[in-house]
Amino acid sequence: MFVVNDHGRHTRDFTDHGDRCEGCQHIMLLVIGPDTRKGVTDPTPCRQIDIAPTVGRLLRFETPYAVGTAITSATGNLKE
Ligand SMILES: [Zn+2]
């Protein structure tokens, strides 16, 4: 299961969003599944385009038109 917010939030006022602050420029991703490692927090910056190849690796299908890179902390020890 992938859970991602559609936009960030201000770093100082969580009730709003939409400017150029650090919080507004970043979103969060939560990945849960049998191939993800328990309790891992990965601070490595990723992009939304990385989600498709990550899903492909987890579900074992090719994503030839995806331009992102699979998020290895979400795929555990699975190989390409
Ligand atoms: Zn902001």
PDB file of the backbone (N, CA, C, O) and the ligand in Angstrom, with CONECT records:
HET     ZN  A 101       1
ATOM      1  N   MET A   1       0.844  -1.161   0.000  1.00  0.00           N
ATOM      2  CA  MET A   1       0.000   0.000   0.000  1.00  0.00           C
ATOM      3  C   MET A   1       0.899   1.237   0.000  1.00  0.00           C
ATOM      4  O   MET A   1       1.832   1.337   0.796  1.00  0.00           O
ATOM      5  N   PHE A   2       0.613   2.154  -0.882  1.00  0.00           N
ATOM      6  CA  PHE A   2       1.323   3.421  -0.956  1.00  0.00           C
ATOM      7  C   PHE A   2       0.372   4.535  -0.547  1.00  0.00           C
ATOM      8  O   PHE A   2      -0.738   4.638  -1.068  1.00  0.00           O
ATOM      9  N   VAL A   3       0.807   5.353   0.375  1.00  0.00           N
ATOM     10  CA  VAL A   3       0.035   6.522   0.785  1.00  0.00           C
ATOM     11  C   VAL A   3       0.915   7.738   0.578  1.00  0.00           C
ATOM     12  O   VAL A   3       2.013   7.811   1.131  1.00  0.00           O
ATOM     13  N   VAL A   4       0.448   8.691  -0.211  1.00  0.00           N
ATOM     14  CA  VAL A   4       1.216   9.904  -0.477  1.00  0.00           C
ATOM     15  C   VAL A   4       0.269  11.095  -0.424  1.00  0.00           C
ATOM     16  O   VAL A   4      -0.852  11.038  -0.928  1.00  0.00           O
ATOM     17  N   ASN A   5       0.741  12.181   0.197  1.00  0.00           N
ATOM     18  CA  ASN A   5      -0.081  13.389   0.200  1.00  0.00           C
ATOM     19  C   ASN A   5       0.115  14.136  -1.112  1.00  0.00           C
ATOM     20  O   ASN A   5       1.160  14.013  -1.750  1.00  0.00           O
ATOM     21  N   ASP A   6      -0.878  14.902  -1.512  1.00  0.00           N
ATOM     22  CA  ASP A   6      -0.810  15.542  -2.827  1.00  0.00           C
ATOM     23  C   ASP A   6      -0.043  16.856  -2.806  1.00  0.00           C
ATOM     24  O   ASP A   6       0.265  17.404  -3.865  1.00  0.00           O
ATOM     25  N   HIS A   7       0.271  17.373  -1.618  1.00  0.00           N
ATOM     26  CA  HIS A   7       1.092  18.568  -1.507  1.00  0.00           C
ATOM     27  C   HIS A   7       1.668  18.636  -0.102  1.00  0.00           C
ATOM     28  O   HIS A   7       1.196  17.953   0.807  1.00  0.00           O
ATOM     29  N   GLY A   8       2.681  19.455   0.067  1.00  0.00           N
ATOM     30  CA  GLY A   8       3.296  19.612   1.372  1.00  0.00           C
ATOM     31  C   GLY A   8       2.509  20.556   2.260  1.00  0.00           C
ATOM     32  O   GLY A   8       1.424  21.018   1.906  1.00  0.00           O
ATOM     33  N   ARG A   9       3.083  20.831   3.423  1.00  0.00           N
ATOM     34  CA  ARG A   9       2.484  21.759   4.395  1.00  0.00           C
ATOM     35  C   ARG A   9       3.575  22.674   4.900  1.00  0.00           C
ATOM     36  O   ARG A   9       4.748  22.302   4.927  1.00  0.00           O
ATOM     37  N   HIS A  10       3.183  23.888   5.305  1.00  0.00           N
ATOM     38  CA  HIS A  10       4.165  24.810   5.875  1.00  0.00           C
ATOM     39  C   HIS A  10       4.919  24.117   7.006  1.00  0.00           C
ATOM     40  O   HIS A  10       4.372  23.266   7.706  1.00  0.00           O
ATOM     41  N   THR A  11       6.163  24.491   7.167  1.00  0.00           N
ATOM     42  CA  THR A  11       6.952  23.907   8.251  1.00  0.00           C
ATOM     43  C   THR A  11       6.559  24.470   9.614  1.00  0.00           C
ATOM     44  O   THR A  11       6.761  23.801  10.627  1.00  0.00           O
ATOM     45  N   ARG A  12       6.006  25.674   9.666  1.00  0.00           N
ATOM     46  CA  ARG A  12       5.655  26.292  10.947  1.00  0.00           C
ATOM     47  C   ARG A  12       4.160  26.301  11.210  1.00  0.00           C
ATOM     48  O   ARG A  12       3.758  26.341  12.372  1.00  0.00           O
ATOM     49  N   ASP A  13       3.334  26.267  10.202  1.00  0.00           N
ATOM     50  CA  ASP A  13       1.878  26.315  10.370  1.00  0.00           C
ATOM     51  C   ASP A  13       1.279  25.201   9.515  1.00  0.00           C
ATOM     52  O   ASP A  13       1.119  25.340   8.302  1.00  0.00           O
ATOM     53  N   PHE A  14       0.958  24.109  10.171  1.00  0.00           N
ATOM     54  CA  PHE A  14       0.530  22.926   9.434  1.00  0.00           C
ATOM     55  C   PHE A  14      -0.882  23.063   8.852  1.00  0.00           C
ATOM     56  O   PHE A  14      -1.343  22.174   8.134  1.00  0.00           O
ATOM     57  N   THR A  15      -1.567  24.163   9.155  1.00  0.00           N
ATOM     58  CA  THR A  15      -2.946  24.306   8.705  1.00  0.00           C
ATOM     59  C   THR A  15      -3.062  24.799   7.272  1.00  0.00           C
ATOM     60  O   THR A  15      -4.174  24.871   6.747  1.00  0.00           O
ATOM     61  N   ASP A  16      -1.953  25.143   6.618  1.00  0.00           N
ATOM     62  CA  ASP A  16      -2.059  25.695   5.267  1.00  0.00           C
ATOM     63  C   ASP A  16      -0.842  25.260   4.446  1.00  0.00           C
ATOM     64  O   ASP A  16       0.063  24.607   4.964  1.00  0.00           O
ATOM     65  N   HIS A  17      -0.831  25.616   3.205  1.00  0.00           N
ATOM     66  CA  HIS A  17       0.256  25.235   2.301  1.00  0.00           C
ATOM     67  C   HIS A  17       0.259  26.175   1.106  1.00  0.00           C
ATOM     68  O   HIS A  17      -0.626  27.018   0.960  1.00  0.00           O
ATOM     69  N   GLY A  18       1.276  26.017   0.245  1.00  0.00           N
ATOM     70  CA  GLY A  18       1.231  26.688  -1.037  1.00  0.00           C
ATOM     71  C   GLY A  18       2.274  27.757  -1.284  1.00  0.00           C
ATOM     72  O   GLY A  18       2.130  28.534  -2.228  1.00  0.00           O
ATOM     73  N   ASP A  19       3.319  27.828  -0.473  1.00  0.00           N
ATOM     74  CA  ASP A  19       4.381  28.775  -0.798  1.00  0.00           C
ATOM     75  C   ASP A  19       5.675  28.013  -1.083  1.00  0.00           C
ATOM     76  O   ASP A  19       5.631  26.822  -1.389  1.00  0.00           O
ATOM     77  N   ARG A  20       6.801  28.667  -0.989  1.00  0.00           N
ATOM     78  CA  ARG A  20       8.072  28.039  -1.347  1.00  0.00           C
ATOM     79  C   ARG A  20       8.859  27.565  -0.132  1.00  0.00           C
ATOM     80  O   ARG A  20      10.057  27.303  -0.241  1.00  0.00           O
ATOM     81  N   CYS A  21       8.203  27.448   1.035  1.00  0.00           N
ATOM     82  CA  CYS A  21       8.954  26.994   2.208  1.00  0.00           C
ATOM     83  C   CYS A  21       9.322  25.510   2.047  1.00  0.00           C
ATOM     84  O   CYS A  21       8.763  24.808   1.205  1.00  0.00           O
ATOM     85  N   GLU A  22      10.263  25.053   2.864  1.00  0.00           N
ATOM     86  CA  GLU A  22      10.758  23.683   2.783  1.00  0.00           C
ATOM     87  C   GLU A  22       9.615  22.670   2.867  1.00  0.00           C
ATOM     88  O   GLU A  22       9.583  21.709   2.099  1.00  0.00           O
ATOM     89  N   GLY A  23       8.686  22.879   3.785  1.00  0.00           N
ATOM     90  CA  GLY A  23       7.577  21.942   3.972  1.00  0.00           C
ATOM     91  C   GLY A  23       6.650  21.885   2.778  1.00  0.00           C
ATOM     92  O   GLY A  23       6.166  20.811   2.420  1.00  0.00           O
ATOM     93  N   CYS A  24       6.393  23.022   2.156  1.00  0.00           N
ATOM     94  CA  CYS A  24       5.487  23.061   1.012  1.00  0.00           C
ATOM     95  C   CYS A  24       6.089  22.421  -0.237  1.00  0.00           C
ATOM     96  O   CYS A  24       5.366  22.015  -1.147  1.00  0.00           O
ATOM     97  N   GLN A  25       7.407  22.336  -0.271  1.00  0.00           N
ATOM     98  CA  GLN A  25       8.067  21.781  -1.447  1.00  0.00           C
ATOM     99  C   GLN A  25       8.275  20.270  -1.350  1.00  0.00           C
ATOM    100  O   GLN A  25       8.851  19.665  -2.254  1.00  0.00           O
ATOM    101  N   HIS A  26       7.812  19.662  -0.265  1.00  0.00           N
ATOM    102  CA  HIS A  26       8.025  18.227  -0.095  1.00  0.00           C
ATOM    103  C   HIS A  26       6.730  17.530   0.297  1.00  0.00           C
ATOM    104  O   HIS A  26       5.888  18.102   0.989  1.00  0.00           O
ATOM    105  N   ILE A  27       6.584  16.311  -0.144  1.00  0.00           N
ATOM    106  CA  ILE A  27       5.464  15.475   0.259  1.00  0.00           C
ATOM    107  C   ILE A  27       6.023  14.229   0.952  1.00  0.00           C
ATOM    108  O   ILE A  27       7.226  13.970   0.919  1.00  0.00           O
ATOM    109  N   MET A  28       5.146  13.483   1.565  1.00  0.00           N
ATOM    110  CA  MET A  28       5.568  12.289   2.293  1.00  0.00           C
ATOM    111  C   MET A  28       5.035  11.048   1.583  1.00  0.00           C
ATOM    112  O   MET A  28       4.034  11.110   0.869  1.00  0.00           O
ATOM    113  N   LEU A  29       5.705   9.942   1.783  1.00  0.00           N
ATOM    114  CA  LEU A  29       5.294   8.663   1.201  1.00  0.00           C
ATOM    115  C   LEU A  29       5.383   7.592   2.274  1.00  0.00           C
ATOM    116  O   LEU A  29       6.408   7.447   2.939  1.00  0.00           O
ATOM    117  N   LEU A  30       4.312   6.852   2.435  1.00  0.00           N
ATOM    118  CA  LEU A  30       4.280   5.716   3.351  1.00  0.00           C
ATOM    119  C   LEU A  30       4.070   4.466   2.513  1.00  0.00           C
ATOM    120  O   LEU A  30       3.108   4.386   1.749  1.00  0.00           O
ATOM    121  N   VAL A  31       4.947   3.504   2.646  1.00  0.00           N
ATOM    122  CA  VAL A  31       4.863   2.247   1.903  1.00  0.00           C
ATOM    123  C   VAL A  31       4.759   1.106   2.907  1.00  0.00           C
ATOM    124  O   VAL A  31       5.600   0.965   3.795  1.00  0.00           O
ATOM    125  N   ILE A  32       3.730   0.306   2.755  1.00  0.00           N
ATOM    126  CA  ILE A  32       3.515  -0.830   3.650  1.00  0.00           C
ATOM    127  C   ILE A  32       3.219  -2.058   2.792  1.00  0.00           C
ATOM    128  O   ILE A  32       2.410  -1.990   1.867  1.00  0.00           O
ATOM    129  N   GLY A  33       3.865  -3.168   3.095  1.00  0.00           N
ATOM    130  CA  GLY A  33       3.590  -4.393   2.353  1.00  0.00           C
ATOM    131  C   GLY A  33       4.493  -5.507   2.805  1.00  0.00           C
ATOM    132  O   GLY A  33       5.388  -5.287   3.621  1.00  0.00           O
ATOM    133  N   PRO A  34       4.278  -6.708   2.290  1.00  0.00           N
ATOM    134  CA  PRO A  34       5.065  -7.858   2.721  1.00  0.00           C
ATOM    135  C   PRO A  34       6.538  -7.778   2.336  1.00  0.00           C
ATOM    136  O   PRO A  34       7.364  -8.452   2.950  1.00  0.00           O
ATOM    137  N   ASP A  35       6.890  -6.969   1.331  1.00  0.00           N
ATOM    138  CA  ASP A  35       8.282  -6.854   0.913  1.00  0.00           C
ATOM    139  C   ASP A  35       8.979  -5.627   1.472  1.00  0.00           C
ATOM    140  O   ASP A  35      10.164  -5.417   1.212  1.00  0.00           O
ATOM    141  N   THR A  36       8.267  -4.817   2.233  1.00  0.00           N
ATOM    142  CA  THR A  36       8.905  -3.646   2.839  1.00  0.00           C
ATOM    143  C   THR A  36       9.393  -4.004   4.230  1.00  0.00           C
ATOM    144  O   THR A  36       8.768  -4.776   4.957  1.00  0.00           O
ATOM    145  N   ARG A  37      10.531  -3.417   4.577  1.00  0.00           N
ATOM    146  CA  ARG A  37      11.114  -3.699   5.885  1.00  0.00           C
ATOM    147  C   ARG A  37      10.382  -2.923   6.974  1.00  0.00           C
ATOM    148  O   ARG A  37      10.026  -1.759   6.786  1.00  0.00           O
ATOM    149  N   LYS A  38      10.168  -3.555   8.076  1.00  0.00           N
ATOM    150  CA  LYS A  38       9.434  -2.973   9.193  1.00  0.00           C
ATOM    151  C   LYS A  38      10.249  -1.882   9.872  1.00  0.00           C
ATOM    152  O   LYS A  38      11.442  -2.053  10.124  1.00  0.00           O
ATOM    153  N   GLY A  39       9.598  -0.752  10.169  1.00  0.00           N
ATOM    154  CA  GLY A  39      10.196   0.301  10.972  1.00  0.00           C
ATOM    155  C   GLY A  39      11.257   1.150  10.301  1.00  0.00           C
ATOM    156  O   GLY A  39      11.956   1.899  10.983  1.00  0.00           O
ATOM    157  N   VAL A  40      11.399   1.061   9.001  1.00  0.00           N
ATOM    158  CA  VAL A  40      12.429   1.822   8.299  1.00  0.00           C
ATOM    159  C   VAL A  40      11.899   3.203   7.935  1.00  0.00           C
ATOM    160  O   VAL A  40      10.802   3.330   7.390  1.00  0.00           O
ATOM    161  N   THR A  41      12.671   4.225   8.236  1.00  0.00           N
ATOM    162  CA  THR A  41      12.400   5.580   7.784  1.00  0.00           C
ATOM    163  C   THR A  41      13.539   5.980   6.876  1.00  0.00           C
ATOM    164  O   THR A  41      14.698   5.988   7.291  1.00  0.00           O
ATOM    165  N   ASP A  42      13.216   6.312   5.640  1.00  0.00           N
ATOM    166  CA  ASP A  42      14.233   6.655   4.653  1.00  0.00           C
ATOM    167  C   ASP A  42      14.158   8.154   4.359  1.00  0.00           C
ATOM    168  O   ASP A  42      13.190   8.613   3.754  1.00  0.00           O
ATOM    169  N   PRO A  43      15.150   8.908   4.770  1.00  0.00           N
ATOM    170  CA  PRO A  43      15.131  10.357   4.513  1.00  0.00           C
ATOM    171  C   PRO A  43      15.633  10.743   3.121  1.00  0.00           C
ATOM    172  O   PRO A  43      15.691  11.928   2.791  1.00  0.00           O
ATOM    173  N   THR A  44      15.995   9.757   2.309  1.00  0.00           N
ATOM    174  CA  THR A  44      16.512  10.040   0.980  1.00  0.00           C
ATOM    175  C   THR A  44      15.436  10.713   0.127  1.00  0.00           C
ATOM    176  O   THR A  44      14.318  10.205   0.037  1.00  0.00           O
ATOM    177  N   PRO A  45      15.752  11.826  -0.489  1.00  0.00           N
ATOM    178  CA  PRO A  45      14.766  12.465  -1.374  1.00  0.00           C
ATOM    179  C   PRO A  45      14.406  11.560  -2.551  1.00  0.00           C
ATOM    180  O   PRO A  45      15.280  10.988  -3.203  1.00  0.00           O
ATOM    181  N   CYS A  46      13.121  11.443  -2.805  1.00  0.00           N
ATOM    182  CA  CYS A  46      12.617  10.686  -3.948  1.00  0.00           C
ATOM    183  C   CYS A  46      11.653  11.585  -4.701  1.00  0.00           C
ATOM    184  O   CYS A  46      11.274  12.652  -4.220  1.00  0.00           O
ATOM    185  N   ARG A  47      11.269  11.150  -5.867  1.00  0.00           N
ATOM    186  CA  ARG A  47      10.333  11.922  -6.680  1.00  0.00           C
ATOM    187  C   ARG A  47       9.086  11.088  -6.920  1.00  0.00           C
ATOM    188  O   ARG A  47       9.115   9.863  -6.803  1.00  0.00           O
ATOM    189  N   GLN A  48       7.997  11.756  -7.255  1.00  0.00           N
ATOM    190  CA  GLN A  48       6.753  11.017  -7.512  1.00  0.00           C
ATOM    191  C   GLN A  48       6.927  10.047  -8.676  1.00  0.00           C
ATOM    192  O   GLN A  48       6.280   9.001  -8.705  1.00  0.00           O
ATOM    193  N   ILE A  49       7.781  10.373  -9.625  1.00  0.00           N
ATOM    194  CA  ILE A  49       8.006   9.489 -10.768  1.00  0.00           C
ATOM    195  C   ILE A  49       8.734   8.208 -10.363  1.00  0.00           C
ATOM    196  O   ILE A  49       8.844   7.284 -11.169  1.00  0.00           O
ATOM    197  N   ASP A  50       9.230   8.141  -9.136  1.00  0.00           N
ATOM    198  CA  ASP A  50       9.881   6.925  -8.642  1.00  0.00           C
ATOM    199  C   ASP A  50       8.863   5.888  -8.158  1.00  0.00           C
ATOM    200  O   ASP A  50       9.216   4.728  -7.944  1.00  0.00           O
ATOM    201  N   ILE A  51       7.632   6.289  -7.988  1.00  0.00           N
ATOM    202  CA  ILE A  51       6.622   5.371  -7.452  1.00  0.00           C
ATOM    203  C   ILE A  51       6.298   4.257  -8.459  1.00  0.00           C
ATOM    204  O   ILE A  51       6.202   3.091  -8.076  1.00  0.00           O
ATOM    205  N   ALA A  52       6.132   4.605  -9.731  1.00  0.00           N
ATOM    206  CA  ALA A  52       5.782   3.582 -10.728  1.00  0.00           C
ATOM    207  C   ALA A  52       6.827   2.470 -10.811  1.00  0.00           C
ATOM    208  O   ALA A  52       6.449   1.301 -10.739  1.00  0.00           O
ATOM    209  N   PRO A  53       8.118   2.766 -10.958  1.00  0.00           N
ATOM    210  CA  PRO A  53       9.093   1.669 -10.984  1.00  0.00           C
ATOM    211  C   PRO A  53       9.174   0.901  -9.672  1.00  0.00           C
ATOM    212  O   PRO A  53       9.503  -0.285  -9.660  1.00  0.00           O
ATOM    213  N   THR A  54       8.873   1.579  -8.566  1.00  0.00           N
ATOM    214  CA  THR A  54       8.856   0.882  -7.272  1.00  0.00           C
ATOM    215  C   THR A  54       7.714  -0.124  -7.231  1.00  0.00           C
ATOM    216  O   THR A  54       7.903  -1.262  -6.803  1.00  0.00           O
ATOM    217  N   VAL A  55       6.542   0.287  -7.671  1.00  0.00           N
ATOM    218  CA  VAL A  55       5.396  -0.631  -7.719  1.00  0.00           C
ATOM    219  C   VAL A  55       5.693  -1.779  -8.677  1.00  0.00           C
ATOM    220  O   VAL A  55       5.372  -2.932  -8.387  1.00  0.00           O
ATOM    221  N   GLY A  56       6.304  -1.467  -9.817  1.00  0.00           N
ATOM    222  CA  GLY A  56       6.655  -2.509 -10.774  1.00  0.00           C
ATOM    223  C   GLY A  56       7.583  -3.553 -10.186  1.00  0.00           C
ATOM    224  O   GLY A  56       7.407  -4.752 -10.402  1.00  0.00           O
ATOM    225  N   ARG A  57       8.571  -3.086  -9.440  1.00  0.00           N
ATOM    226  CA  ARG A  57       9.506  -4.038  -8.832  1.00  0.00           C
ATOM    227  C   ARG A  57       8.796  -4.883  -7.774  1.00  0.00           C
ATOM    228  O   ARG A  57       9.001  -6.095  -7.704  1.00  0.00           O
ATOM    229  N   LEU A  58       7.969  -4.247  -6.957  1.00  0.00           N
ATOM    230  CA  LEU A  58       7.270  -4.980  -5.896  1.00  0.00           C
ATOM    231  C   LEU A  58       6.308  -6.020  -6.471  1.00  0.00           C
ATOM    232  O   LEU A  58       6.189  -7.126  -5.943  1.00  0.00           O
ATOM    233  N   LEU A  59       5.627  -5.658  -7.552  1.00  0.00           N
ATOM    234  CA  LEU A  59       4.632  -6.567  -8.134  1.00  0.00           C
ATOM    235  C   LEU A  59       5.194  -7.368  -9.296  1.00  0.00           C
ATOM    236  O   LEU A  59       4.486  -8.141  -9.942  1.00  0.00           O
ATOM    237  N   ARG A  60       6.484  -7.166  -9.548  1.00  0.00           N
ATOM    238  CA  ARG A  60       7.226  -7.960 -10.526  1.00  0.00           C
ATOM    239  C   ARG A  60       6.692  -7.811 -11.960  1.00  0.00           C
ATOM    240  O   ARG A  60       6.432  -8.790 -12.661  1.00  0.00           O
ATOM    241  N   PHE A  61       6.544  -6.545 -12.359  1.00  0.00           N
ATOM    242  CA  PHE A  61       6.264  -6.275 -13.769  1.00  0.00           C
ATOM    243  C   PHE A  61       7.172  -5.135 -14.234  1.00  0.00           C
ATOM    244  O   PHE A  61       7.614  -4.307 -13.437  1.00  0.00           O
ATOM    245  N   GLU A  62       7.436  -5.113 -15.526  1.00  0.00           N
ATOM    246  CA  GLU A  62       8.310  -4.107 -16.116  1.00  0.00           C
ATOM    247  C   GLU A  62       7.594  -2.765 -16.233  1.00  0.00           C
ATOM    248  O   GLU A  62       6.381  -2.713 -16.434  1.00  0.00           O
ATOM    249  N   THR A  63       8.350  -1.692 -16.107  1.00  0.00           N
ATOM    250  CA  THR A  63       7.807  -0.346 -16.305  1.00  0.00           C
ATOM    251  C   THR A  63       8.700   0.389 -17.306  1.00  0.00           C
ATOM    252  O   THR A  63       9.378   1.351 -16.945  1.00  0.00           O
ATOM    253  N   PRO A  64       8.699  -0.067 -18.572  1.00  0.00           N
ATOM    254  CA  PRO A  64       9.641   0.475 -19.552  1.00  0.00           C
ATOM    255  C   PRO A  64       9.441   1.951 -19.878  1.00  0.00           C
ATOM    256  O   PRO A  64      10.378   2.606 -20.337  1.00  0.00           O
ATOM    257  N   TYR A  65       8.268   2.478 -19.657  1.00  0.00           N
ATOM    258  CA  TYR A  65       8.033   3.893 -19.972  1.00  0.00           C
ATOM    259  C   TYR A  65       8.225   4.798 -18.760  1.00  0.00           C
ATOM    260  O   TYR A  65       8.134   6.019 -18.880  1.00  0.00           O
ATOM    261  N   ALA A  66       8.485   4.219 -17.613  1.00  0.00           N
ATOM    262  CA  ALA A  66       8.727   5.014 -16.409  1.00  0.00           C
ATOM    263  C   ALA A  66      10.138   5.581 -16.449  1.00  0.00           C
ATOM    264  O   ALA A  66      11.069   4.889 -16.860  1.00  0.00           O
ATOM    265  N   VAL A  67      10.304   6.801 -16.038  1.00  0.00           N
ATOM    266  CA  VAL A  67      11.621   7.422 -16.068  1.00  0.00           C
ATOM    267  C   VAL A  67      12.235   7.537 -14.666  1.00  0.00           C
ATOM    268  O   VAL A  67      13.381   7.967 -14.529  1.00  0.00           O
ATOM    269  N   GLY A  68      11.500   7.166 -13.649  1.00  0.00           N
ATOM    270  CA  GLY A  68      12.016   7.242 -12.290  1.00  0.00           C
ATOM    271  C   GLY A  68      12.859   6.025 -11.946  1.00  0.00           C
ATOM    272  O   GLY A  68      13.149   5.185 -12.798  1.00  0.00           O
ATOM    273  N   THR A  69      13.237   5.951 -10.697  1.00  0.00           N
ATOM    274  CA  THR A  69      14.060   4.871 -10.181  1.00  0.00           C
ATOM    275  C   THR A  69      13.352   4.232  -9.000  1.00  0.00           C
ATOM    276  O   THR A  69      12.813   4.939  -8.148  1.00  0.00           O
ATOM    277  N   ALA A  70      13.344   2.904  -8.935  1.00  0.00           N
ATOM    278  CA  ALA A  70      12.692   2.211  -7.826  1.00  0.00           C
ATOM    279  C   ALA A  70      13.313   2.635  -6.496  1.00  0.00           C
ATOM    280  O   ALA A  70      14.531   2.773  -6.382  1.00  0.00           O
ATOM    281  N   ILE A  71      12.477   2.836  -5.514  1.00  0.00           N
ATOM    282  CA  ILE A  71      12.927   3.245  -4.178  1.00  0.00           C
ATOM    283  C   ILE A  71      13.344   1.987  -3.423  1.00  0.00           C
ATOM    284  O   ILE A  71      12.501   1.194  -3.004  1.00  0.00           O
ATOM    285  N   THR A  72      14.643   1.817  -3.256  1.00  0.00           N
ATOM    286  CA  THR A  72      15.153   0.554  -2.710  1.00  0.00           C
ATOM    287  C   THR A  72      14.739   0.325  -1.258  1.00  0.00           C
ATOM    288  O   THR A  72      14.585  -0.822  -0.840  1.00  0.00           O
ATOM    289  N   SER A  73      14.559   1.380  -0.494  1.00  0.00           N
ATOM    290  CA  SER A  73      14.137   1.174   0.888  1.00  0.00           C
ATOM    291  C   SER A  73      12.707   0.647   0.952  1.00  0.00           C
ATOM    292  O   SER A  73      12.300   0.100   1.977  1.00  0.00           O
ATOM    293  N   ALA A  74      11.941   0.801  -0.124  1.00  0.00           N
ATOM    294  CA  ALA A  74      10.569   0.298  -0.166  1.00  0.00           C
ATOM    295  C   ALA A  74      10.487  -1.103  -0.736  1.00  0.00           C
ATOM    296  O   ALA A  74       9.496  -1.806  -0.536  1.00  0.00           O
ATOM    297  N   THR A  75      11.533  -1.509  -1.448  1.00  0.00           N
ATOM    298  CA  THR A  75      11.484  -2.816  -2.096  1.00  0.00           C
ATOM    299  C   THR A  75      12.297  -3.876  -1.373  1.00  0.00           C
ATOM    300  O   THR A  75      12.377  -5.016  -1.830  1.00  0.00           O
ATOM    301  N   GLY A  76      12.894  -3.515  -0.258  1.00  0.00           N
ATOM    302  CA  GLY A  76      13.662  -4.491   0.498  1.00  0.00           C
ATOM    303  C   GLY A  76      14.791  -5.064  -0.318  1.00  0.00           C
ATOM    304  O   GLY A  76      15.561  -4.317  -0.922  1.00  0.00           O
ATOM    305  N   ASN A  77      14.903  -6.358  -0.347  1.00  0.00           N
ATOM    306  CA  ASN A  77      15.986  -7.021  -1.062  1.00  0.00           C
ATOM    307  C   ASN A  77      15.585  -7.493  -2.444  1.00  0.00           C
ATOM    308  O   ASN A  77      16.328  -8.248  -3.072  1.00  0.00           O
ATOM    309  N   LEU A  78      14.418  -7.065  -2.941  1.00  0.00           N
ATOM    310  CA  LEU A  78      13.992  -7.501  -4.260  1.00  0.00           C
ATOM    311  C   LEU A  78      14.926  -6.954  -5.313  1.00  0.00           C
ATOM    312  O   LEU A  78      15.364  -5.807  -5.224  1.00  0.00           O
ATOM    313  N   LYS A  79      15.233  -7.756  -6.301  1.00  0.00           N
ATOM    314  CA  LYS A  79      16.110  -7.352  -7.409  1.00  0.00           C
ATOM    315  C   LYS A  79      15.257  -6.925  -8.577  1.00  0.00           C
ATOM    316  O   LYS A  79      14.070  -7.241  -8.656  1.00  0.00           O
ATOM    317  N   GLU A  80      15.895  -6.188  -9.498  1.00  0.00           N
ATOM    318  CA  GLU A  80      15.197  -5.752 -10.716  1.00  0.00           C
ATOM    319  C   GLU A  80      14.855  -6.929 -11.579  1.00  0.00           C
ATOM    320  O   GLU A  80      14.265  -6.761 -12.647  1.00  0.00           O
TER     321      GLU A  80
HETATM  322 ZN    ZN A 101       4.894  26.695   3.115  1.00  0.00          ZN2+
END
